Amino acid sequence: MNVLVTGGLGYIGSHTCVKLIESGMTPIILDNLSNAKPEVVQRIEHLVGEAPLCYFGDVRDGELLDSIFATHDIDAVIHFAGLKAVGESVIKPLTYYDNNVNGSLVLAKAMRKAGVNSLIFSSSATVYGDPEHVPLTENSPTGAATNPYGRSKHMIEQCFTDLQKSVPTLSITLLRYFNPAGAHPSGNIGEQPNGIPNNLVPYITQVAIGQREALSVFGDDYDTPDGTGVRDYLHVVDLAVGHLKALDKLNVQDGCVAYNLGTGQGYSVLEMVAAFEKASGQQVPYNIAPRRAGDIACC
């Protein structure tokens, strides 16, 4: 099976490509390197014995997409490419809508033109907004996202849902991630964002090795056991395996179906810090900072 993987050199995309190759599939990567590094191609090769084919370009480039679909017999698409920082999306909403929503529409048009009918979309639990009850299920209400990032994901879900209704032969899976964390057991790939990390774990690791002075904990007055935000952290390799399970489902079902990918267990920011300190033996100094726009207490 040939799988076009947009954003395939990123954190989740790279781990998924490793699992695809290990399962006998062929990922064809498209990545613009906005939050990834080109050497990930060699790191994947080191892990699995072969380098994935990679195109360096933007998912909004319709001509490039058309060329990729014309060159390769693509069976399915896994769409990771997108900006993903809650705080940044509040500051740069138009950038997020252009990159995430417009990029997804350009991809969908290219898929339709090429006759590719199977799609897995990297969505997010932020589509649920500020939930009244946790843990969330796939039947929980969506559409009340608290930030442009979450709203962009919900818009894309709506676009893909409407597209599938108009083309019943399409098989689309919406995977709503909670909070991916961790790295490949080898340590050769993991979460190494460009610039200042927007996610908790890579920021903690940079503080632990002395690259940054202290962790900023955004708010300690939420209605949670210790006042800091509670999230559902799942291991990135488990998340990658979830995409292979979704590919199996694509082969047997039409329609547009959503699945949550999480553990159902929440941990606070300070619990994560304490766990990291215990596991690593390194102290992680932190400062309490004001709440971050768009954040919620518990998800």
Secondary structure, 3 states (H helix, E strand, C coil): CEEEEECCCCHHHHHHHHHHHHCCCEEEEEECCCCCCCCHHHHHHHHHCCCCEEEECCCCCHHHHHHHHHHCCCCEEEECCCCCCHHHHHHCHHHHHHHHHHHHHHHHHHHHHHCCCEEEEEEEHHHHCCCCCCCCCCCCCCCCCCCHHHHHHHHHHHHHHHHHHHCCCCEEEEEEECEEECCCCCCCCCCCCCCCCCCHHHHHHHHHCCCCCCEEEECCCCCCCCCCCEECEEEHHHHHHHHHHHHHHHCCCCEEEEEEECCCCCEEHHHHHHHHHHHHCCCCCEEEECCCCCCCCEC
